[in-house]
Amino acid sequence: MWKCCVSVCFLMGALVLPCALIGPSAEPAPVQTRNAADFRLQDPRDQDVVSLSALRDKHKAVVLIFLGVECPLSNQFIPVLGELHKKYESKGVAFVGINSNAQDGRERVAAHARRYAIPFPVVKDVGNKVADQFGARRTPEVFLVDASGTIRYQGRIDDQFGIGYARPGKPTRRDLAVALDEILAGKAVSVPRTEASGCHIGRLAKPKAEGRITYTKHISRILQKGCQECHRPGQIGPMSLLTFDDALAWSDTIREVVSEGRMPPWHADPRYGKFSNDRRLAQEDRDTLLAWLDHGTPRGDDKDLPPPRRFPEGWSIGKPDLVVEMPRAYDVPAKAPKGGIPYQYFKVDPGFTEDRWIQRAEARPGASAVVHHIVIFIQRKGEFFNPDAPGAVLCGTAPGDMPLSLPDGFAKKVPAGARLIFQMHYTPNGKAQQDQSSLALIFAKKPPRHRVFTLPVYSTRFISRLDRIPAGVENYKIESEHVFEQDAHLLHFMPHMHLRGKDFLYEAIYPDDKKEILLSVPRYDFGWQSVYRLAEPVAMPKGTKLHCVAHFDNSAKNPNNPDPTKAVYWGDQTWEEMMIGWIDYWLDNEKP
């Protein structure tokens, strides 16, 4: 499946940030000069008390950064803040992190600061009093205070990361650094206010005891059904939504992402196709959730709570029949060499002395922060490795992707004596790590009715580099197609592009020339690559052409674009491009 670069919406460490819980950026706004209120707060790591007035007495400027333990964007900016602290500490600038989240207790704040090795104090603002005094709304949000106590700058750190984008390489404007340089030079700050993107600060709230819509009777069930699959400890969602306190703490963020349609993440146009894994909230559930948020988040009576939803422990596919792992760990450097880390391949012998049928499979990174994707290939005994061979792809994992999970009667075949090959794409994140990824397998209990194949549908001109995406073009089209030479049925789709990917469409052109759109993804999201599982298989009679159409934005208007001045060719690395319309299908007349 995957000659490609295919991982959280909340995945840590991917080039494209989890976008669903971060708020919108905006153009610089006017600001009125105001003084910063003094505070005395304690750093839970060492119990030291930090006073703003004392810092002002000793420094030319103080940078206050509101942080959150679970906010993806806040955590993404921590290395940037570390570099800024290193650069400006010797110039007389103090840095202080402030955690005002009601859900982040002192122990969590201390553990988070230690885990990320934050080099400056991180204090706990109990009851969000300091956040209220400053008017802080999100994490991360910065306030730059000069020696006189005047707030000279408020807003984002820079514009590298934001909603739905992560500028490769570097930001276009380093807002905080520019403001610091101007203050230290005795100048007015040229842009004193920008709009910060990030998670809403979880403020102390007093919910109503009762109401027409309550958490215990209504909201708990909606969260169980639509959110907890990802939003629970150890899963892709950066915060847990298992309890009333969780929902209350994240209520402002929940309102924003649900009302704007960013959560739950689902990118298919609802006009085309029906999918068994459609994550969208039902309209009634959406309206109920927003009404609860708008009417004081009443808790209700605990006797109305449903039983906790039970999830598989360990592997999401359930208890495996077999787990295999890479034969050795791979050392991922802190920084990638020029040109990126080439795909790494690791061969494993699963020890199959007879053909085995795989109904479920799940690849798991050993070091998730630096593993961008895993693809598991099947190499038949005595044959050279060919990733395009029929039956070569077993499963994979990528941002937003799900494990292989086939219904009863369907399976993939691993022939006797075959080897499993781990294709690993590593993306260093500034910290050297070791990865030893693994694979869990569940066998079909009996031979299946149908053998499932995975096929990449791509443009031969593009993959052979005869075609390229021209520099500066905003809407460049690339097409690919596959003609079924036997009667077949489609099961799943997975469109794949990189950072310039804009939209993707699958269309069937039947032998009688009738056309049907099977899947349309009008806003492709590289940070959340989904498998779209058809609710009912779609017949592909012999001679049917599966036509894929994708558009790419290689212009300066695309904030994810590594370099709009250069033409882009097919390549493995994320700053190059791909266009693959993956499909899972079976052949009607083939006997397993």
DRENTOR-280720 format. One line per 4 residues: number of its first residue (from 1); their letters; for each residue y, x, z of C-alpha. Coordinates in Angstrom, 2 decimals. Layout:
NUM	A	Y,X,Z; ...
//
This chain:
1	MWKC	0.00,0.00,0.00; 2.06,2.49,0.50; 3.23,5.31,-1.46; 6.41,4.24,0.12
5	CVSV	8.63,4.73,3.02; 7.88,1.60,4.88; 8.52,0.39,11.15; 13.09,-3.49,17.09
9	CFLM	14.56,-5.89,14.10; 14.38,-3.86,17.17; 12.67,-0.60,16.11; 13.94,2.49,17.79
13	GALV	14.26,5.61,15.78; 14.31,4.05,12.35; 17.18,4.84,9.99; 18.25,1.25,9.93
17	LPCA	19.04,-0.07,13.35; 17.63,-3.17,14.86; 20.41,-5.51,13.83; 19.75,-8.87,15.31
21	LIGP	21.25,-8.28,18.73; 24.38,-6.42,17.80; 27.66,-8.11,17.14; 29.99,-7.89,14.19
25	SAEP	32.39,-5.07,13.47; 35.93,-5.86,12.45; 39.07,-4.27,11.12; 41.38,-2.61,13.65
29	APVQ	43.34,-5.13,15.68; 46.76,-4.81,17.33; 46.73,-3.75,20.96; 49.25,-4.00,23.76
33	TRNA	49.71,-1.08,26.10; 48.17,-1.76,29.50; 47.13,0.17,32.56; 43.56,0.73,33.66
37	ADFR	42.60,-0.72,37.03; 41.23,1.85,39.46; 37.62,1.66,40.61; 35.15,3.43,42.86
41	LQDP	31.54,3.10,41.70; 28.36,4.94,42.56; 26.04,6.83,40.24; 22.51,5.76,41.27
45	RDQD	21.04,9.07,40.12; 22.66,11.20,42.81; 24.60,8.62,44.85; 27.90,10.33,43.96
49	VVSL	30.94,8.05,44.01; 33.10,8.13,40.90; 36.77,7.20,41.20; 38.92,6.64,38.14
53	SALR	42.08,7.72,39.95; 40.43,10.97,41.08; 39.27,11.72,37.54; 42.75,11.06,36.16
57	DKHK	44.23,13.51,38.66; 41.98,16.29,37.37; 41.72,15.52,33.66; 43.92,14.94,30.64
61	AVVL	41.92,11.87,29.65; 38.94,9.82,30.80; 36.45,8.15,28.44; 34.78,5.07,29.92
65	IFLG	31.73,3.79,28.02; 30.08,0.50,28.88; 26.33,0.99,28.39; 23.18,-1.13,28.65
69	VECP	19.61,-0.12,29.37; 18.04,-2.28,26.65; 20.74,-2.52,24.00; 19.50,-0.74,20.84
73	LSNQ	22.94,0.18,19.55; 24.02,1.49,22.93; 20.97,3.74,23.05; 21.47,4.87,19.46
77	FIPV	24.91,6.19,20.33; 23.83,8.18,23.41; 23.23,11.43,21.44; 26.67,11.00,19.83
81	LGEL	28.25,10.61,23.25; 26.39,13.69,24.47; 27.87,15.76,21.64; 31.37,14.41,22.30
85	HKKY	31.04,15.19,26.00; 29.95,18.72,25.18; 32.88,19.22,22.81; 35.66,17.73,24.94
89	ESKG	34.65,18.53,28.51; 36.16,22.01,28.23; 39.36,20.46,26.84; 39.99,18.46,30.00
93	VAFV	38.27,15.17,29.15; 35.91,13.37,31.55; 33.20,10.94,30.41; 31.80,8.11,32.54
97	GINS	29.18,5.55,31.61; 29.46,2.11,33.23; 26.59,-0.36,33.40; 27.83,-3.88,34.15
101	NAQD	24.72,-5.83,33.10; 23.44,-8.27,35.70; 19.89,-7.58,34.51; 20.17,-3.80,34.98
105	GRER	19.63,-2.96,38.64; 20.49,0.38,40.17; 16.99,1.80,39.77; 16.87,0.84,36.10
109	VAAH	20.30,2.39,35.50; 19.20,5.64,37.13; 15.87,5.74,35.27; 17.59,5.05,31.97
113	ARRY	20.15,7.82,32.51; 17.36,10.27,33.35; 15.22,9.21,30.40; 18.04,9.77,27.93
117	AIPF	19.31,12.86,29.78; 22.85,11.48,29.82; 25.00,14.49,30.76; 27.82,12.58,32.48
121	PVVK	27.89,10.10,35.39; 26.56,6.59,34.76; 27.77,4.22,37.46; 26.66,0.72,38.37
125	DVGN	29.27,-2.06,38.21; 27.74,-4.69,40.50; 28.91,-8.19,39.62; 30.59,-6.90,36.41
129	KVAD	33.94,-6.66,38.23; 35.11,-3.56,36.38; 33.99,-5.00,33.05; 36.08,-8.08,33.80
133	QFGA	39.11,-5.99,34.79; 38.96,-4.04,31.54; 37.98,-6.97,29.35; 34.84,-5.20,28.16
137	RRTP	32.53,-7.49,26.18; 29.79,-5.39,24.63; 27.62,-2.33,24.95; 28.59,0.20,23.79
141	EVFL	32.34,-0.31,24.14; 34.77,2.52,24.88; 38.04,2.65,26.83; 40.08,5.84,26.60
145	VDAS	42.45,6.28,29.55; 45.12,8.98,29.68; 46.28,10.88,32.79; 48.95,8.26,33.51
149	GTIR	46.35,5.50,33.67; 47.27,3.88,30.33; 44.48,2.59,28.10; 45.19,4.37,24.83
153	YQGR	42.13,3.31,22.85; 39.56,0.50,23.08; 36.63,-0.23,20.79; 33.75,1.44,19.00
157	IDDQ	32.64,5.07,19.20; 32.54,5.42,15.42; 31.40,3.39,12.41; 28.03,5.01,11.72
161	FGIG	25.92,2.22,13.23; 26.57,-1.51,13.17; 25.12,-4.87,12.32; 22.62,-4.48,9.52
165	YARP	23.51,-0.89,8.65; 23.19,2.72,9.70; 25.26,5.10,7.61; 23.02,8.05,6.72
169	GKPT	24.28,11.41,7.81; 27.63,10.70,9.42; 30.26,8.02,10.02; 33.25,7.50,7.75
173	RRDL	35.60,7.41,10.75; 35.06,8.96,14.19; 37.34,6.58,16.06; 36.89,7.96,19.57
177	AVAL	37.10,11.60,18.50; 40.25,10.93,16.47; 41.88,9.17,19.44; 40.96,12.06,21.75
181	DEIL	42.39,14.64,19.37; 45.63,12.69,19.07; 46.04,12.32,22.84; 45.30,15.99,23.45
185	AGKA	47.89,16.87,20.80; 50.49,14.71,22.53; 50.54,12.12,19.75; 50.29,8.35,19.70
189	VSVP	46.85,7.02,18.90; 46.97,5.95,15.26; 44.32,3.22,15.60; 44.41,2.09,19.23
193	RTEA	41.98,-0.81,18.86; 38.77,-1.44,16.93; 36.16,-4.12,17.37; 32.99,-2.89,19.06
197	SGCH	29.57,-3.93,17.83; 26.71,-4.27,20.25; 24.98,-6.48,22.79; 26.96,-8.82,25.00
201	IGRL	27.34,-7.56,28.56; 25.03,-9.65,30.74; 27.53,-11.06,33.19; 26.77,-12.57,36.58
205	AKPK	26.32,-16.30,36.02; 25.85,-19.37,38.19; 23.72,-21.77,36.20; 23.63,-25.46,36.92
209	AEGR	20.69,-26.62,39.00; 19.94,-29.59,36.75; 20.82,-31.07,33.40; 19.47,-33.11,30.55
213	ITYT	18.04,-29.94,28.99; 16.56,-27.42,31.41; 14.91,-24.05,31.17; 11.76,-25.13,32.95
217	KHIS	11.13,-28.26,30.87; 12.46,-27.25,27.44; 13.74,-23.71,26.91; 10.75,-21.89,28.39
221	RILQ	8.53,-23.53,25.76; 10.88,-22.62,22.91; 10.99,-18.99,24.02; 7.22,-18.89,24.38
225	KGCQ	6.73,-20.22,20.87; 9.50,-18.42,19.02; 10.50,-15.28,20.92; 7.95,-13.85,23.32
229	ECHR	5.64,-12.50,20.63; 8.16,-9.67,20.26; 10.32,-10.00,23.38; 7.97,-8.86,26.12
233	PGQI	7.23,-5.48,27.71; 5.76,-2.95,25.31; 6.59,-4.88,22.15; 9.14,-4.49,19.39
237	GPMS	11.87,-6.58,21.04; 14.09,-4.33,23.16; 14.35,-6.84,26.00; 11.93,-9.21,27.67
241	LLTF	12.43,-12.98,27.51; 9.57,-14.02,29.78; 11.56,-15.50,32.66; 14.57,-17.66,33.45
245	DDAL	16.46,-14.62,34.73; 15.79,-12.84,31.42; 17.12,-15.77,29.40; 20.16,-16.12,31.66
249	AWSD	21.07,-12.43,31.45; 20.88,-12.44,27.65; 22.34,-15.92,27.17; 25.51,-14.82,25.35
253	TIRE	23.54,-12.61,22.99; 20.96,-15.34,22.40; 23.73,-17.79,21.49; 25.23,-15.34,18.99
257	VVSE	22.06,-14.34,17.17; 20.58,-17.85,17.04; 23.77,-19.57,15.93; 24.26,-16.95,13.19
261	GRMP	20.62,-17.19,12.08; 19.83,-13.55,12.82; 17.03,-14.40,15.24; 14.19,-14.98,14.91
265	PWHA	14.19,-12.61,11.91; 13.07,-14.25,8.68; 14.43,-13.34,5.26; 12.61,-15.65,2.82
269	DPRY	14.59,-18.32,1.00; 13.17,-21.61,2.38; 13.38,-23.25,-1.03; 10.41,-21.27,-2.33
273	GKFS	6.92,-21.12,-0.88; 5.50,-21.96,2.51; 4.33,-19.20,4.80; 2.05,-19.30,7.81
277	NDRR	4.06,-16.65,9.65; 7.50,-18.24,9.11; 9.41,-17.14,12.23; 12.33,-19.52,11.92
281	LAQE	13.04,-21.86,14.82; 12.56,-25.51,14.01; 15.95,-27.20,13.73; 15.22,-29.33,16.80
285	DRDT	14.34,-26.23,18.85; 17.45,-24.42,17.64; 19.69,-27.36,18.55; 18.03,-27.70,21.96
289	LLAW	18.44,-24.00,22.75; 22.12,-23.96,21.78; 22.78,-27.18,23.73; 21.23,-25.62,26.83
293	LDHG	23.48,-22.58,26.45; 26.55,-24.77,25.97; 25.87,-26.94,29.02; 25.58,-24.41,31.81
297	TPRG	22.01,-23.08,31.35; 20.45,-25.35,34.03; 17.20,-24.04,35.47; 15.41,-27.26,36.40
301	DDKD	12.39,-27.74,38.63; 9.74,-25.01,38.58; 6.99,-27.64,38.56; 8.01,-28.34,34.95
305	LPPP	7.25,-24.78,33.81; 4.40,-24.38,31.30; 1.58,-21.93,32.02; 2.56,-18.40,30.96
309	RRFP	1.65,-17.63,27.39; -1.29,-15.26,27.21; -1.11,-12.35,24.80; -3.82,-9.83,23.89
313	EGWS	-3.65,-6.79,26.13; -3.39,-3.43,24.44; -3.80,-4.17,20.74; -2.10,-7.22,19.26
317	IGKP	-5.17,-7.99,17.10; -7.36,-8.37,20.20; -10.07,-6.15,21.62; -11.08,-3.64,18.93
321	DLVV	-14.62,-2.94,17.86; -13.61,0.63,17.06; -10.58,2.86,17.65; -10.07,6.07,15.71
325	EMPR	-7.16,8.50,15.92; -5.70,11.38,14.00; -7.92,14.45,14.45; -5.04,16.43,15.92
329	AYDV	-1.50,15.94,17.11; 1.40,16.69,14.80; 4.50,18.44,16.09; 7.57,16.54,14.92
333	PAKA	10.63,18.81,15.07; 13.91,17.72,16.61; 15.62,17.92,13.23; 14.22,17.45,9.76
337	PKGG	14.35,20.34,7.30; 16.43,19.95,4.18; 14.69,17.42,2.01; 13.02,15.70,4.96
341	IPYQ	9.49,16.08,6.30; 6.99,15.52,3.47; 4.40,12.84,4.10; 1.62,14.20,6.29
345	YFKV	-2.04,13.29,5.67; -4.85,13.31,8.22; -8.47,12.54,7.35; -10.83,10.82,9.81
349	DPGF	-14.55,10.11,9.52; -15.21,6.71,11.14; -18.94,7.41,11.01; -19.94,4.41,8.91
353	TEDR	-23.53,4.77,7.65; -23.39,1.34,6.04; -20.66,-0.75,4.42; -18.34,-2.29,6.98
357	WIQR	-16.12,-5.34,6.49; -12.75,-5.20,8.25; -11.13,-8.50,9.19; -8.37,-7.12,11.39
361	AEAR	-6.79,-3.69,11.63; -3.80,-2.31,13.47; -2.19,1.12,13.12; -0.31,2.33,16.18
365	PGAS	2.14,5.26,16.36; 1.58,7.80,19.07; 5.29,8.66,19.15; 6.95,5.47,17.92
369	AVVH	10.48,6.88,18.06; 9.75,9.31,15.21; 7.03,7.52,13.22; 8.67,5.56,10.43
373	HIVI	5.51,4.28,8.82; 1.75,4.66,8.82; -0.51,3.76,5.90; -4.29,3.88,6.28
377	FIQR	-6.12,4.61,3.03; -9.84,4.41,2.26; -11.38,7.38,0.41; -14.83,6.62,-0.97
381	KGEF	-17.56,9.23,-0.44; -17.68,11.78,-3.22; -14.40,10.66,-4.82; -10.98,12.30,-4.92
385	FNPD	-8.26,10.56,-2.96; -6.44,8.06,-5.17; -3.96,5.83,-3.32; -3.75,3.49,-6.35
389	APGA	-7.49,2.91,-6.62; -8.69,-0.69,-6.11; -9.56,-1.16,-2.46; -7.79,2.05,-1.41
393	VLCG	-5.38,0.49,1.09; -6.68,-0.73,4.44; -3.53,-1.43,6.47; -0.26,0.03,7.69
397	TAPG	2.68,-0.42,9.96; 6.41,-0.27,9.30; 9.60,-1.74,10.80; 8.96,-5.45,11.28
401	DMPL	5.52,-5.34,9.69; 2.43,-6.87,11.26; -1.20,-5.72,11.44; -3.85,-6.73,8.91
405	SLPD	-5.11,-10.11,10.05; -7.33,-12.03,7.65; -8.77,-15.52,8.16; -12.49,-16.09,8.57
409	GFAK	-14.31,-15.53,5.33; -11.94,-12.78,4.14; -12.20,-9.03,4.74; -11.55,-5.57,3.33
413	KVPA	-14.43,-3.23,2.58; -14.90,0.29,3.94; -17.93,1.67,2.08; -20.61,3.73,3.82
417	GARL	-19.62,7.37,4.12; -15.95,6.69,3.38; -13.15,8.55,5.12; -9.95,7.01,6.48
421	IFQM	-6.73,8.81,5.64; -3.60,8.47,7.78; -0.45,8.78,5.68; 2.36,9.56,8.13
425	HYTP	6.08,9.44,7.50; 8.05,11.14,10.28; 11.79,10.79,10.88; 13.06,13.22,13.55
429	NGKA	15.55,11.80,16.06; 16.98,14.90,17.72; 14.15,15.42,20.22; 10.97,17.35,19.41
433	QQDQ	7.87,15.21,19.95; 4.13,15.21,19.39; 2.42,12.36,17.56; -1.25,11.45,17.47
437	SSLA	-1.40,7.98,15.97; -4.46,5.74,16.09; -6.13,2.81,14.33; -7.96,-0.20,15.80
441	LIFA	-10.56,-2.12,13.79; -12.22,-5.50,14.23; -15.24,-6.11,12.02; -16.05,-9.38,10.30
445	KKPP	-18.97,-11.01,12.08; -20.72,-11.74,8.77; -20.18,-10.78,5.12; -17.05,-12.51,3.81
449	RHRV	-16.75,-15.06,1.03; -14.00,-12.97,-0.56; -13.11,-9.29,-0.63; -9.36,-8.73,-0.25
453	FTLP	-7.50,-6.11,-2.28; -3.98,-4.73,-1.93; -2.03,-3.89,-5.07; 1.38,-2.23,-5.59
457	VYST	3.35,-3.83,-8.42; 5.97,-1.29,-9.55; 7.91,-0.18,-12.59; 6.17,2.68,-14.39
461	RFIS	9.52,3.79,-15.83; 11.07,3.97,-12.37; 8.15,5.67,-10.65; 7.94,8.23,-13.47
465	RLDR	11.69,8.85,-13.05; 12.52,7.75,-16.59; 14.75,5.11,-15.04; 17.26,5.60,-12.24
469	IPAG	19.87,3.61,-10.35; 23.26,4.73,-11.69; 25.97,5.97,-9.34; 28.41,3.36,-8.08
473	VENY	26.55,0.35,-9.51; 26.60,-2.66,-7.19; 23.85,-4.85,-8.67; 21.32,-2.78,-10.62
477	KIES	18.16,-4.64,-11.69; 14.65,-3.18,-11.80; 11.65,-5.26,-12.85; 7.90,-4.81,-12.61
481	EHVF	4.88,-6.90,-13.48; 1.13,-7.24,-13.15; -1.12,-9.32,-15.40; -4.26,-10.75,-13.82
485	EQDA	-7.21,-10.05,-16.09; -9.48,-12.31,-14.04; -8.95,-15.53,-12.12; -7.56,-14.63,-8.71
489	HLLH	-5.75,-16.01,-5.66; -2.74,-14.54,-3.90; -2.70,-14.28,-0.10; 0.30,-12.18,0.96
493	FMPH	3.47,-10.52,-0.32; 5.37,-7.52,1.00; 8.48,-6.46,-0.94; 9.55,-2.88,-0.38
497	MHLR	12.73,-0.97,-1.19; 14.86,1.57,0.66; 18.49,1.71,1.79; 20.02,0.36,-1.42
501	GKDF	17.64,-2.59,-1.65; 19.58,-5.83,-2.02; 17.20,-8.66,-2.97; 13.64,-9.16,-4.18
505	LYEA	11.88,-11.98,-6.05; 8.26,-12.71,-7.00; 7.73,-15.04,-9.95; 4.50,-16.27,-11.56
509	IYPD	4.49,-16.80,-15.32; 1.36,-18.80,-16.08; -0.62,-18.73,-19.36; 1.08,-21.97,-20.43
513	DKKE	4.48,-20.21,-19.95; 5.30,-22.29,-16.89; 7.33,-20.26,-14.36; 7.24,-20.57,-10.57
517	ILLS	9.17,-18.62,-7.92; 6.64,-17.70,-5.23; 8.92,-15.76,-2.88; 12.64,-14.98,-2.87
521	VPRY	14.21,-12.58,-0.37; 17.96,-12.90,-1.07; 19.03,-10.40,1.62; 16.50,-7.61,1.85
525	DFGW	16.49,-5.78,5.19; 15.08,-2.26,5.22; 15.06,-2.38,9.03; 12.72,-5.38,9.11
529	QSVY	10.06,-5.26,6.42; 7.85,-8.30,6.58; 4.54,-9.39,5.17; 4.91,-12.95,3.90
533	RLAE	1.60,-14.75,4.43; 1.13,-17.80,2.22; 0.24,-20.95,4.11; -2.13,-21.78,1.24
537	PVAM	-3.44,-19.22,-1.29; -1.88,-19.53,-4.75; -4.16,-19.50,-7.80; -3.49,-16.88,-10.45
541	PKGT	-5.47,-17.96,-13.54; -6.57,-15.24,-15.95; -3.57,-14.13,-18.01; -0.97,-15.01,-15.35
545	KLHC	1.86,-12.50,-15.15; 3.27,-11.70,-11.70; 6.87,-10.72,-12.34; 8.93,-8.90,-9.69
549	VAHF	12.71,-8.58,-9.87; 14.80,-6.47,-7.49; 18.47,-5.56,-7.29; 20.00,-2.45,-5.76
553	DNSA	23.49,-1.73,-4.44; 24.36,1.91,-5.07; 28.09,1.34,-4.57; 30.46,2.35,-1.79
557	KNPN	30.39,-1.27,-0.62; 26.89,-0.70,0.77; 27.30,0.92,4.22; 23.65,2.05,4.19
561	NPDP	24.18,4.01,0.99; 23.65,7.75,1.53; 25.84,8.74,-1.45; 27.31,6.24,-3.93
565	TKAV	28.48,9.08,-6.18; 24.94,10.05,-7.18; 22.31,8.38,-9.34; 19.16,7.56,-7.42
569	YWGD	15.59,8.23,-8.50; 12.20,7.17,-7.16; 11.16,9.22,-4.13; 9.36,9.15,-0.78
573	QTWE	12.33,9.80,1.47; 14.59,6.99,2.62; 17.66,8.40,0.83; 15.70,8.09,-2.42
577	EMMI	14.48,4.70,-3.65; 11.41,2.60,-4.33; 10.68,-0.81,-5.76; 7.22,-2.14,-4.94
581	GWID	6.02,-5.71,-4.85; 2.92,-5.40,-2.69; 0.39,-8.20,-2.91; -2.90,-9.03,-1.21
585	YWLD	-5.31,-11.04,-3.37; -8.94,-11.78,-4.12; -10.82,-12.12,-7.41; -12.46,-15.52,-7.75
589	NEKP	-15.66,-14.37,-9.44; -16.29,-11.17,-7.49; -19.18,-11.34,-5.05; -18.65,-9.19,-1.93
//
